[in-house]
Amino acid sequence: MSSPIYVAIDTPDLAKAQHLAGQVRNHVGGLKLGLEFFCANGHHGVHEMMKFGLPIFLDLKLHDIPNTVAKAVQALHGLEPAVLTVHAAGGRAMLEDAKAAAGTKTKVVAVTVLTSLDNGDLNEIGVNGAAEEQVTRLAELARDAGLDGIVCSGEEVALVKKIWPDGYFVVPGVRPAGGAMGDQKRAVTPREALDRGASMLVIGRPISQAEDPDQAARAIEATL
Ligand SMILES: O=C(O)c1cc(=O)[nH]c(=O)n1[C@@H]1O[C@H](COP(=O)(O)O)[C@@H](O)[C@H]1O
């Protein structure tokens, strides 16, 4: 079985991205390319990273009116990433149109509440109630809109699995025991995230900033 770990390649530098992917390719199940990489390197960069033969998670977190998001998804044709993100807060019509615009080879998953937010941050943007309530609400919306799954933290994944048993659950903000949190606020360990029902673990800095990324990926893999 392939590893559930997708390494987050957060750099605008294609050569650095290729170097990191080359170091960890045997100990991860896929490569996650986000806004930083895509803004700098576009389709060309994704094509270059596809050469590693690993599935690509294109994390663009699209969030706009339905027509704009659908056209943006269409503009990705030719890349056919394994997984693509949109923001659940874009609403039902946006989610439905994003899914309809994606090819059948791409799982469209909705970001619920970013793992960098805690309940206080949510309150500040007008969401009263705990992260788990908001994640559950948005998971139901994504499920009913026909999406493949959601992005949430390891703190909520067991809860959403109950209401969406066959959903695909992407869990970022994962930290090995004692690891630096950085800007993440709702983090669990890789083992905990898997035990609670994660389908994919997104791990960036604990691997990419390690002195030896390959060794770091292997050490995390060994805890799963
Ligand atoms: O969609 C994501 O991947 C994502 C959603 C979220 O709620 N939180 C989150 O951290 N991410 C991404 O997951 C990665 C986490 O990176 P590290 O904190 O370095 O492990 C980054 O690439 C984020 O963009």
The ligand as an SDF file (V2000), in Angstrom:
LIG
                    3D

 24 25  0  0  0  0  0  0  0  0999 V2000
   -5.1150   22.5340    2.0930 O   0  0  0  0  0  0  0  0  0  0  0  0
   -4.0780   22.3500    2.7320 C   0  0  0  0  0  0  0  0  0  0  0  0
   -3.2250   21.5540    2.3350 O   0  0  0  0  0  0  0  0  0  0  0  0
   -3.9400   23.0150    4.0460 C   0  0  0  0  0  0  0  0  0  0  0  0
   -5.1300   23.2990    4.7100 C   0  0  0  0  0  0  0  0  0  0  0  0
   -5.0910   23.7100    6.0500 C   0  0  0  0  0  0  0  0  0  0  0  0
   -6.1260   23.8950    6.6960 O   0  0  0  0  0  0  0  0  0  0  0  0
   -3.8820   23.8580    6.6420 N   0  0  0  0  0  0  0  0  0  0  0  0
   -2.6980   23.6420    5.9890 C   0  0  0  0  0  0  0  0  0  0  0  0
   -1.6380   23.7760    6.6110 O   0  0  0  0  0  0  0  0  0  0  0  0
   -2.7190   23.2760    4.6630 N   0  0  0  0  0  0  0  0  0  0  0  0
   -1.4590   23.1020    3.9210 C   0  0  0  0  0  0  0  0  0  0  0  0
   -0.7020   22.0520    4.5040 O   0  0  0  0  0  0  0  0  0  0  0  0
    0.6910   22.3900    4.5080 C   0  0  0  0  0  0  0  0  0  0  0  0
    1.1690   22.3470    5.9270 C   0  0  0  0  0  0  0  0  0  0  0  0
    2.5300   22.6070    5.9690 O   0  0  0  0  0  0  0  0  0  0  0  0
    3.3880   22.4290    7.2970 P   0  0  0  0  0  0  0  0  0  0  0  0
    2.7060   23.2250    8.3660 O   0  0  0  0  0  0  0  0  0  0  0  0
    4.7240   22.9720    6.9010 O   0  0  0  0  0  0  0  0  0  0  0  0
    3.3960   20.9440    7.6000 O   0  0  0  0  0  0  0  0  0  0  0  0
    0.8330   23.7420    3.8430 C   0  0  0  0  0  0  0  0  0  0  0  0
    1.1970   23.5280    2.5070 O   0  0  0  0  0  0  0  0  0  0  0  0
   -0.5670   24.3420    3.9070 C   0  0  0  0  0  0  0  0  0  0  0  0
   -0.8460   25.1290    2.7790 O   0  0  0  0  0  0  0  0  0  0  0  0
  1  2  2  0
  2  3  1  0
  2  4  1  0
  4  5  2  0
  4 11  1  0
  5  6  1  0
  6  7  2  0
  6  8  1  0
  8  9  1  0
  9 10  2  0
  9 11  1  0
 11 12  1  0
 12 13  1  0
 12 23  1  0
 13 14  1  0
 14 15  1  0
 14 21  1  0
 15 16  1  0
 16 17  1  0
 17 18  2  0
 17 19  1  0
 17 20  1  0
 21 22  1  0
 21 23  1  0
 23 24  1  0
M  END
$$$$
